[in-house]
Amino acid sequence: MTENVIEVRGLRNQFGSHVVHNNLDMDLRRGEILGVVGGSGTGKSVLLRSIVGLNRPAAGTVRVLGQDIATLSGPAREALERRWGVLFQSGALFSSLNVRENVEVPLKAVPGLSPETRSALAELKVSMAGLPWIANDKSPADLSGGMVKRAGLARALALDPEIVFLDEPTAGLDPIGADAFDRLILELRDSLNLSVFMVTHDLDTLHTCCDRIAVLSDKRVLASGTIPELLKVDDPWIHEYFHGPRARAAFSTDEGKEQG
Ligand SMILES: Nc1ncnc2c1ncn2[C@@H]1O[C@H](COP(=O)(O)OP(=O)(O)OP(=O)(O)O)[C@@H](O)[C@H]1O
């Protein structure tokens, strides 16, 4: 049976009178890459923040790796948080630290690591994220957009997480950089058996990387499934999203699968 590493049930989020999510259900299965899509402002980032405990929902439950995060505090919460990593949209690197030092930040939570081991582990993650050795000593301000994303990914991988959250990882990258990043995500998922929750607007990324896609609309996950499954969903927004000219170019082989 497929194990869910994330289970969101009946989630409600609101800011004042503005209801962002209502009765939202969502699952992330172990080992899959789930793409989370939806129009601007549908609450993709708020959903991510609710799952990692940065946003307290008004109602509903979020279970990560079998545990209800709202009921955890102190060491139990910190132990669970060490089992995931997050790549925020901007990279969210500390500008005063170089890349190696940024990746070392989460490693400081691990008891008993000497500074030398911590530094060596950080350098390993930097290289796993596909950055050259020289990037370790660079400041975030001296990196290209693609390198910032990779440095943020190295930090997200610092603690050998089981789940990685990616918020628009290819936004702002040129097509070649975005394609290389997609392939890196796939390679890391396959080699490290990661489960990946990825907010994205990038149709090519959805096609290249994602096993399933969850569509946020009308304050909930309106539909989820593979691209061939979503191509058949009878909803105006989903239809426009998955059958528009850009989608047709990205998903042409999936349409073939749907017809075949
Ligand atoms: N801390 C907050 N306080 C008030 N409103 C918020 C807060 N965080 C998010 N919102 C609102 O919640 C809604 C959903 O925001 P969110 O950033 O999750 O959307 P999104 O789907 O990720 O959008 P985009 O694709 O444009 O990044 C928006 O209307 C936003 O203004």
The ligand as a MOL file (V3000), in Angstrom:
LIG
                    3D

  0  0  0     0  0            999 V3000
M  V30 BEGIN CTAB
M  V30 COUNTS 31 33 0 0 0
M  V30 BEGIN ATOM
M  V30 1 N 0.5350 36.6280 6.2080 0
M  V30 2 C -0.5000 36.9430 5.4320 0
M  V30 3 N -1.3830 37.8850 5.8190 0
M  V30 4 C -2.4470 38.2050 5.0500 0
M  V30 5 N -2.7170 37.6260 3.8540 0
M  V30 6 C -1.8680 36.6840 3.4200 0
M  V30 7 C -0.7090 36.2940 4.1800 0
M  V30 8 N -0.0540 35.3250 3.4900 0
M  V30 9 C -0.7560 35.1280 2.3490 0
M  V30 10 N -1.8360 35.9460 2.3090 0
M  V30 11 C -2.8330 35.9740 1.2390 0
M  V30 12 O -3.2320 34.6400 0.9720 0
M  V30 13 C -3.4830 34.4670 -0.4120 0
M  V30 14 C -2.6790 33.3020 -0.9190 0
M  V30 15 O -1.3000 33.6530 -0.9270 0
M  V30 16 P -0.1680 32.6880 -1.4990 0
M  V30 17 O 1.1160 33.4410 -1.4350 0
M  V30 18 O -0.2270 31.3790 -0.8190 0
M  V30 19 O -0.6450 32.5040 -2.9940 0
M  V30 20 P 0.0670 31.6860 -4.1610 0
M  V30 21 O -0.9360 30.7350 -4.7050 0
M  V30 22 O 1.3430 31.1030 -3.6540 0
M  V30 23 O 0.3090 32.8620 -5.1880 0
M  V30 24 P 1.4670 33.1230 -6.3060 0
M  V30 25 O 1.2910 32.0530 -7.3530 0
M  V30 26 O 1.1290 34.4800 -6.8210 0
M  V30 27 O 2.7950 33.0590 -5.5840 0
M  V30 28 C -3.1400 35.7840 -1.0980 0
M  V30 29 O -4.3270 36.5080 -1.3000 0
M  V30 30 C -2.2530 36.4890 -0.0790 0
M  V30 31 O -2.3840 37.8770 -0.1850 0
M  V30 END ATOM
M  V30 BEGIN BOND
M  V30 1 1 1 2
M  V30 2 1 2 3
M  V30 3 2 2 7
M  V30 4 2 3 4
M  V30 5 1 4 5
M  V30 6 2 5 6
M  V30 7 1 6 7
M  V30 8 1 6 10
M  V30 9 1 7 8
M  V30 10 2 8 9
M  V30 11 1 9 10
M  V30 12 1 10 11
M  V30 13 1 11 12
M  V30 14 1 11 30
M  V30 15 1 12 13
M  V30 16 1 13 14
M  V30 17 1 13 28
M  V30 18 1 14 15
M  V30 19 1 15 16
M  V30 20 2 16 17
M  V30 21 1 16 18
M  V30 22 1 16 19
M  V30 23 1 19 20
M  V30 24 2 20 21
M  V30 25 1 20 22
M  V30 26 1 20 23
M  V30 27 1 23 24
M  V30 28 2 24 25
M  V30 29 1 24 26
M  V30 30 1 24 27
M  V30 31 1 28 29
M  V30 32 1 28 30
M  V30 33 1 30 31
M  V30 END BOND
M  V30 END CTAB
M  END
